[in-house]
Each structure stands twice: as C-alpha cells, then as structure tokens.
Amino acid sequence: MRILVAPDKFAGTLTAVEAADAIAAGWRRRAPDDELDLAPMADGGPGFVDVLHAALGGELLAVTVRGPHGEPTPATVLLTGTTAYVEAAQACGLELTGGERPESATTYGVGELLLAAVDAGATKVVVGLGGSGTNDGGAGLLAALGATADRPLDQGAAGLPGITTVELPALAVELVAATDVDNPLTGLFGATKVFGPQKGIAEDRLPVVDGWLEELAVAADRRIALEKGAGAAGGLGFALLLLGATREPGIGLVAGALRLAQRARAADLVVTGEGAFDYSSRGGKVPYGVAEVAAAALRPCVVLAGQVHVGSREMRALGVESAYSLVDAVGEQRAFADPVGALGDLAERVARTWSRE
C-alpha cells in the first residue's frame, strides 16, 4: 500500500516532522513493504515556516525581535524570491509567554518580522497566525510598523483602555494572513472569549479585556473587526486586515505548497494527526484540511491523536473514517513521557487494521 502521512504538531510534545517520523517508524514495523510518503503539515501556527522551508526551499534569515514581554527573541524569515513567510508564534507564541501576563503581552515582534522581510526585498509577506500567547488586537504589530494612537500600542491589551484614534502606516507590500480560525475580533465568539483562557486570562477578566479590544475596534475600524479571521492570534488578524491583508486558510496554503492533493491521489490511505482531535478541528485545523484533500481524492483518511474527543458521527462529519487516541492506547503517563515511542506503537496498531499486508 501507499500511505500518505500528513500530521500536524502534537502541541507540547512533538513537531509535525517528529510526529510524521514516529508514525512512519511504527507503521514500518507492522507493514515494512508499504510505501510511505511523509508530508508534515502546519495550519499557520508553530512549525509554519519550517514546513514551508522543507517544501519550497528558499533562504532562512535569522533575526532578533522583541518578545511578548520585551525580551530579545530569535526568529526566522523564509524568503523565496520576493515572497517572505513569517510565523507569528516565533515572536509572540504561547510557548514564549507560558500563559503569564497575557494582558500586557505584545505583538510588537511580529511587526519587526514584517519589517525584516521587507528589508530583505520581499514585496509579499505571508504571516502564519496561530499559537499566540498575546491578546492585544495586533496593536503591537501596528506600533512596530509606525502606527500612532492616543494610547500606547506596544503595551499589550492593557495599554488600550481609553483609545479613541489610530493612525495607520502606509505599507508598500502585499500582505496575506494565513489563519487557522475564522473568529471575529470581539464578542461571544471573539478572540478573548474563545481563546483568552488558554492564554492565561482569568475568567473574570475576559469581559474587561474584550472591552479593551472593542475600544480598539471602534477607534480603528469596527467593520473590519467583524470580518472572519479578525480574531485570529489574539487579534493579529484584525491588525493585518486593517493594513489591507487578504485572508487565506493556513492549511490550504501549506497543502498547496506541499502538492498534497496530487500526493493524496497517488496514495491508498491518508493518515493525519494532532495533539487533540475534537470538533474545533473543523475550524481550519490540519486534520480537517487533510481529510478534505483525501475526500476530494476519494481516499480514506484516519487520524492519530493525543486525545480524541469526538464520536463516530462527528468523525464522519469531519471526513474521517476512524480516529485513534494515544492516551487511550498507551496511557497518559507514557503518552507524555515517551511521545515518539508511544505514537510509533499506536501507528503500528493502526497498521494492523489498515494495511493489506
């Protein structure tokens, strides 16, 4: 059989490349004659630049930017011709904040990444959004690019109360926001309410912080705050849309770069995965995107995940034939203590069911 292995990262334990390698190693133990095609994936969050560099080549430029709490932070810009790719999580990711001081965490470093890309000669910059630890509505990014306001833009959401005016900079560069979510900036389904808790914002602070972003929206452009993707990465999507960016699903962009559709048509089975497979995966996450590609190629798709929180009916709605939980298979302790070995063992078990050997 020909197996296309196209997982996302397993957040906190494995990169997408490590996950693909672990699945392949386990699968080969059970079905050594199967032909495995490894295509590590990303949806705009952590791993976005690495996956695209492996697929597209190009030049990686090392830069140092301001981290979410002001500390010097290493990051990279991928330059392919006159198009640059940057990953917001490298400058303001949750791994950098550790869930601490989310109200003062800034996206200033993401703006510095954009400036570095332009300085390197890019006329088009694609920004991968996802995995952020910030919730400032992209105010920090705007500040780095030269925006001015009657309140400080580089002090996180906590600097925004009372803001009434924002003067945007003029940029001579094409911007693309590669998002993994389609939430608006504010409200019940906005950045703060939906994603704030995982960034460390206390429950009783959510209405307050959401109100600060609403003030930013009114000062800048309330209409754009309602657009899909404005709430991506704590509102970085909003800032990019303000600057004229077009929005493109991160999974679709990566799938195109990796020629995933062609590779799926050449396979008999598609295997994908992520840390937690739940119904939110439908919102632009890797397993759902890969399952869509598999369905278009008329190929079955199965998911290997750290945890599975959907039933068979929901799986079918997501285009997935079966989903297998690492925690259920080997236990939570081993799943976190030995993620490579545990995922390999799970892949070996799945191969018993799906391989024709």
C-alpha positions in Angstrom: 0.0 0.0 0.0 0.9 3.6 -0.4 0.4 5.7 2.7 0.4 9.5 2.8 1.4 10.6 6.4 0.4 14.2 6.9 0.2 15.1 10.6 0.3 18.5 12.4 2.4 19.0 15.5 1.4 17.4 18.8 1.5 20.6 20.8 3.9 20.5 23.7 5.4 17.1 22.7 6.2 16.6 19.0 6.8 18.8 16.0 5.0 17.9 12.8 8.2 16.4 11.4 8.8 14.4 14.6 5.2 13.1 14.5 5.4 12.1 10.9 8.7 10.2 11.6 7.2 8.5 14.6 4.1 7.3 12.7 6.3 6.1 9.8 8.6 4.1 12.2 5.7 2.4 13.9 3.9 1.7 10.6 7.0 0.1 9.1 7.3 -2.3 12.0 4.0 -3.8 11.1 4.0 -3.2 7.3 7.6 -2.9 6.1 6.7 -3.2 2.4 4.2 -0.3 2.4 5.4 2.9 0.6 5.2 5.9 3.0 5.1 9.5 1.8 5.8 11.9 4.6 4.2 15.4 4.4 4.5 17.2 7.8 1.8 19.9 7.9 1.0 23.2 9.6 -2.0 25.5 9.7 -0.3 28.8 10.3 0.8 28.2 13.9 4.1 26.8 15.2 6.0 24.9 12.5 4.6 27.0 9.7 8.0 28.3 8.5 9.8 25.0 8.9 7.2 23.1 6.9 7.2 25.6 4.1 11.0 25.7 4.0 11.1 21.9 3.6 8.6 22.2 0.8 9.7 25.3 -1.0 13.3 25.7 -0.2 14.4 29.3 -0.1 16.6 31.3 2.3 16.1 31.4 6.1 17.1 34.7 7.5 17.9 34.8 11.3 16.5 37.9 13.1 16.1 39.0 16.7 12.8 40.7 17.6 11.0 41.9 20.7 9.3 39.0 22.5 5.9 39.3 24.1 7.3 40.7 27.3 10.1 42.8 25.7 12.9 40.2 25.8 15.2 39.7 22.7 13.8 36.7 20.9 15.3 34.8 17.9 13.1 34.2 14.9 13.4 33.5 11.2 12.1 34.9 7.9 11.7 32.5 5.0 12.5 34.3 1.7 11.6 32.6 -1.6 12.1 35.1 -4.4 10.2 38.2 -3.5 7.8 36.4 -1.2 8.5 36.1 2.5 6.9 33.8 5.1 6.9 34.6 8.8 5.4 32.8 11.8 3.7 34.9 14.4 4.2 32.3 17.1 8.0 32.8 16.9 7.6 36.3 18.1 4.6 36.1 20.4 3.8 32.4 20.9 2.2 30.8 23.9 5.5 28.9 24.5 7.2 32.3 24.9 4.6 33.7 27.4 4.0 30.5 29.3 0.5 31.8 29.9 1.9 34.6 32.1 0.9 38.3 32.0 -1.3 37.9 28.9 -2.9 41.3 29.3 0.4 43.1 28.8 1.9 40.7 26.2 2.6 42.5 22.9 2.8 41.5 19.2 5.4 44.2 18.5 7.9 41.5 17.5 5.6 40.3 14.7 5.7 43.8 13.2 9.5 43.6 13.4 9.4 40.3 11.5 7.4 42.1 8.7 9.9 44.9 8.6 12.8 42.4 8.4 11.0 40.7 5.5 10.6 44.0 3.6 14.2 45.0 4.3 15.2 41.7 2.7 13.5 42.6 -0.5 10.1 40.9 -0.1 7.2 42.5 -1.9 4.7 40.0 -0.5 4.7 38.8 3.1 2.6 35.8 4.3 2.0 35.8 8.0 1.2 32.5 9.7 -1.2 33.1 12.5 -1.8 30.6 15.4 -0.4 29.5 18.7 -0.1 33.0 20.0 0.1 33.9 23.7 -1.0 37.5 23.1 -4.3 39.2 23.0 -3.6 42.8 22.0 -5.7 43.0 18.8 -2.4 43.3 16.9 -1.8 46.7 18.4 1.9 45.9 19.0 2.4 44.9 15.3 0.8 48.2 14.3 3.2 50.1 16.6 6.2 48.4 15.2 5.1 49.3 11.7 4.8 53.0 12.6 1.1 53.4 13.6 0.3 56.1 16.2 -2.6 56.4 18.6 -3.7 58.4 21.6 -2.9 55.4 23.8 0.3 53.2 23.8 0.0 50.4 21.2 3.1 48.4 22.4 2.0 47.6 25.9 -0.5 44.8 25.2 -4.2 44.9 25.7 -3.6 46.7 29.0 -2.4 49.8 27.1 -5.6 50.2 25.1 -8.3 51.5 27.6 -9.4 54.9 26.5 -8.1 54.7 23.0 -10.1 56.8 20.5 -7.8 57.4 17.5 -5.4 55.2 15.5 -3.4 56.4 12.5 -2.3 53.5 10.3 1.0 53.4 8.4 1.2 53.1 4.7 2.9 49.9 3.6 4.1 49.2 0.0 3.9 45.4 0.4 1.3 42.8 -0.2 0.1 41.1 3.0 -1.5 37.7 3.4 -2.9 36.5 6.8 -2.7 32.7 6.9 -5.2 31.9 9.6 -6.4 28.7 11.3 -9.5 30.2 12.8 -12.3 32.4 11.4 -13.4 34.2 14.6 -14.2 37.9 14.7 -12.2 40.2 17.0 -14.7 40.7 19.8 -17.9 39.3 21.3 -19.1 35.9 22.2 -17.0 34.2 19.5 -14.2 36.7 19.6 -10.5 36.3 20.3 -10.8 37.0 24.1 -13.8 34.9 24.9 -12.8 31.8 22.9 -9.0 31.8 23.2 -8.3 34.1 26.1 -8.5 31.4 28.8 -5.8 29.2 27.2 -3.5 32.2 27.1 -3.9 32.7 30.9 -6.6 35.4 31.0 -8.7 34.8 34.1 -12.4 34.1 33.6 -13.5 37.3 35.5 -11.1 39.4 33.3 -12.5 38.2 29.9 -15.2 40.9 29.7 -12.8 43.6 30.6 -10.1 42.6 28.1 -12.8 42.1 25.4 -14.0 45.6 26.1 -10.5 47.0 25.5 -10.3 45.3 22.1 -13.8 46.7 21.4 -12.4 50.2 22.0 -9.5 49.5 19.6 -12.0 48.2 17.0 -14.1 51.4 17.3 -11.0 53.6 17.1 -9.6 51.8 14.0 -12.4 50.2 12.0 -15.4 48.4 13.6 -16.4 46.8 10.3 -13.1 45.0 9.8 -13.3 43.7 13.4 -16.3 41.7 12.4 -14.6 40.0 9.5 -13.7 36.3 9.6 -10.2 35.8 10.9 -10.0 39.2 12.7 -9.8 37.3 16.0 -7.0 35.0 14.8 -3.9 35.0 17.1 -5.4 37.3 19.7 -6.5 39.9 17.1 -3.4 39.9 14.9 -5.7 39.0 12.1 -7.5 42.3 12.8 -4.3 44.3 12.5 -3.3 42.7 9.3 -6.8 43.2 7.8 -6.6 46.8 8.7 -3.4 47.0 6.7 -5.1 45.6 3.6 -4.2 41.9 4.0 -6.1 39.2 2.3 -7.0 36.2 4.3 -6.1 32.6 3.3 -6.6 29.5 5.4 -3.2 28.4 6.5 -3.9 24.7 5.9 -4.9 25.4 2.3 -1.7 27.5 1.7 0.5 24.7 3.1 -1.4 22.0 1.3 -0.8 23.8 -2.0 2.9 24.3 -1.3 3.3 20.5 -0.5 1.2 19.4 -3.5 -0.9 17.5 -1.1 -3.8 16.9 -3.5 -1.5 15.2 -6.0 0.2 13.1 -3.3 -3.2 12.0 -1.9 -4.3 10.8 -5.3 -1.2 8.7 -5.5 -1.9 7.1 -2.1 -4.2 4.3 -1.0 -4.7 5.8 2.5 -4.1 9.2 4.2 -3.0 9.4 7.8 -3.1 12.6 9.7 -3.0 13.7 13.4 -2.7 16.3 16.0 -2.5 16.7 19.8 -6.2 16.9 20.4 -8.8 15.9 17.8 -12.1 17.5 18.7 -14.9 19.3 16.9 -12.9 22.5 16.9 -10.7 20.8 14.3 -13.3 21.8 11.8 -12.2 25.5 12.1 -9.3 25.2 9.7 -7.1 22.8 11.6 -4.8 20.3 9.9 -6.8 17.0 10.3 -9.9 18.6 8.8 -8.0 20.1 5.9 -6.1 16.9 5.2 -9.4 14.9 5.4 -10.9 17.3 2.8 -8.0 16.7 0.5 -8.3 13.0 1.0 -12.1 13.1 0.3 -11.5 15.0 -2.9 -9.0 12.3 -4.0 -11.5 9.6 -3.0 -9.1 8.2 -0.4 -9.9 7.2 3.2 -8.4 9.3 6.0 -7.7 8.2 9.5 -6.5 10.3 12.5 -3.9 9.5 15.2 -4.2 12.0 18.0 -3.0 12.5 21.5 -6.7 12.6 22.6 -9.9 12.1 20.7 -13.0 14.0 21.8 -15.4 13.3 19.0 -17.7 10.3 18.3 -18.1 8.3 15.1 -20.9 10.6 13.8 -18.7 13.7 14.3 -15.8 12.0 12.7 -17.8 11.2 9.6 -18.9 14.9 9.5 -15.2 15.8 9.5 -14.5 13.4 6.7 -12.6 11.0 8.9 -13.1 7.2 8.8 -11.5 6.4 12.2 -9.6 8.2 14.9 -7.3 6.7 17.4 -6.3 8.1 20.8 -2.7 7.9 22.0 -3.8 8.4 25.6 -6.4 5.6 25.4 -3.9 3.3 23.7 -0.8 3.7 26.0 -2.0 5.8 28.9 -1.5 9.5 29.7 1.8 9.0 31.5 3.6 7.2 28.7 2.0 9.4 26.0 3.7 12.5 27.5 6.9 10.7 28.8 7.7 9.0 25.5 5.7 10.6 22.8 7.8 9.3 19.9 7.7 5.7 21.1 4.1 5.9 22.1 3.0 7.3 18.7 5.0 4.7 16.9 3.3 2.0 18.9 -0.1 3.4 18.1 0.8 3.6 14.4 1.9 0.0 14.5 -1.5 -1.0 15.9 -3.4 1.1 13.3 -1.4 -0.5 10.5 -2.7 -3.9 11.6 -6.2 -2.7 10.7 -5.5 -0.6 7.6 -2.5 -2.2 5.9 -3.2 -5.0 3.4 0.0 -6.9 4.5 
